[in-house]
Structure formats: structure tokens, C-alpha cells
């Protein structure tokens, strides 16, 4: 299986897992929050699959996960949960794919 397909599948799984984790939380616009979280986590998986860096796979995933998660963390001012989930999820996906 090529890296693009692996990244796409990993992004879909990561997005669904994060949305399921967020389902019990309340938001002013829950649909927008869940769609935003899903698309952000999907992007993490997809970008890990297509990004080329001269580093270990887990580190590539960590970097991509943190960079994609940072704008969302700044906007919501929920730095730790968003960056931790993005970083750990990215590192796991990077380790698995690469």
C-alpha cells in the first residue's frame, strides 16, 4: 500500500477517533466543532503520508501533528489537549506509516 493511501486511511481513522472523543463535550456550534476537528485530524494523517523529511517517521508525524494542530489550539485557547492529541496521534501515524 502506498504512503498516500496509508495517510488517507490513517487520517480518516484519526478523525473518527477524535470526533468520538469529543461527542460528550458541549460546544456553541457542535457540528462546526466536530467537522473542524475531523478535518484537522484527517489532514494530519494525509500530510504525514505525503510529506518527505529526512527524519524518523515518528518525528515526522510529531512535527506535522503539532503544526496542523497549532492554529486550532491558538483559536480555541485549548493548547494542551489539542497539541497533545495532535502530537501523539501524529507520532503514532508517522511510526506506523514510515
C-alpha positions as CSV (number, residue, x, y, z in Angstrom):
1,X,0.0,0.0,0.0
2,X,1.4,3.4,-0.9
3,X,2.0,6.2,1.5
4,X,-0.8,8.4,0.2
5,X,-3.4,5.7,0.7
6,X,-2.0,4.8,4.2
7,X,-2.1,8.5,5.1
8,X,-5.7,8.9,3.9
9,X,-6.8,5.8,5.8
10,X,-4.9,6.9,8.9
11,X,-6.4,10.4,8.7
12,X,-9.9,9.0,8.4
13,X,-9.4,6.8,11.5
14,X,-7.7,9.5,13.5
15,X,-10.5,11.9,12.6
16,X,-13.2,9.5,13.7
17,X,-11.5,8.7,16.9
18,X,-11.2,12.4,17.8
19,X,-14.8,13.1,16.9
20,X,-15.9,10.2,19.1
21,X,-13.8,11.6,22.0
22,X,-15.5,15.0,21.5
23,X,-19.1,13.8,21.3
24,X,-19.7,14.1,25.1
25,X,-18.5,17.7,25.2
26,X,-20.7,20.7,24.6
27,X,-20.0,23.5,22.1
28,X,-21.9,26.5,21.0
29,X,-21.9,25.1,17.5
30,X,-21.2,21.4,17.9
31,X,-21.5,20.5,14.3
32,X,-18.8,23.0,13.3
33,X,-16.6,21.9,16.1
34,X,-16.8,18.2,15.2
35,X,-16.3,19.0,11.5
36,X,-13.3,21.2,12.2
37,X,-11.7,18.6,14.5
38,X,-12.3,15.8,12.0
39,X,-10.8,17.8,9.1
40,X,-7.8,18.8,11.1
41,X,-7.1,15.2,12.2
42,X,-7.7,13.9,8.7
43,X,-5.1,16.5,7.4
44,X,-2.6,15.2,10.0
45,X,-2.8,11.7,8.6
46,X,-2.9,12.7,5.0
47,X,0.0,15.1,5.3
48,X,2.2,12.5,7.1
49,X,1.6,10.2,4.2
50,X,2.7,12.7,1.6
51,X,5.4,14.6,3.4
52,X,9.1,13.9,2.9
53,X,11.5,14.8,5.7
54,X,15.0,13.4,6.5
55,X,13.9,12.3,10.0
56,X,12.4,9.2,11.6
57,X,8.8,8.5,10.8
58,X,7.5,9.1,14.3
59,X,9.3,12.5,14.4
60,X,7.8,13.5,11.0
61,X,4.4,12.6,12.4
62,X,5.0,14.6,15.6
63,X,6.1,17.7,13.6
64,X,3.1,17.5,11.2
65,X,0.7,16.8,14.0
66,X,1.9,19.8,16.0
67,X,2.0,22.2,13.0
68,X,-1.5,21.3,11.9
69,X,-2.9,21.4,15.4
70,X,-1.3,24.8,16.4
71,X,-3.8,27.1,14.6
72,X,-6.8,25.3,16.2
73,X,-5.1,25.5,19.6
74,X,-4.4,29.2,19.3
75,X,-8.0,30.0,18.1
76,X,-9.7,27.9,20.9
77,X,-7.0,28.7,23.6
78,X,-7.1,25.0,24.5
79,X,-3.4,24.4,23.9
80,X,-2.6,21.3,25.9
81,X,-5.4,18.9,24.8
82,X,-5.3,19.9,21.2
83,X,-1.5,19.8,20.9
84,X,-1.1,16.6,22.9
85,X,-3.7,14.7,20.9
86,X,-2.3,16.1,17.6
87,X,1.3,15.4,18.6
88,X,0.7,11.9,19.9
89,X,-1.6,10.9,17.1
90,X,0.8,12.3,14.5
91,X,3.7,10.4,16.1
92,X,1.8,7.1,16.1
93,X,0.7,7.6,12.5
94,X,4.2,8.5,11.4
95,X,5.6,5.5,13.2
96,X,3.1,3.1,11.6
97,X,3.3,4.6,8.0
98,X,7.1,5.1,7.9
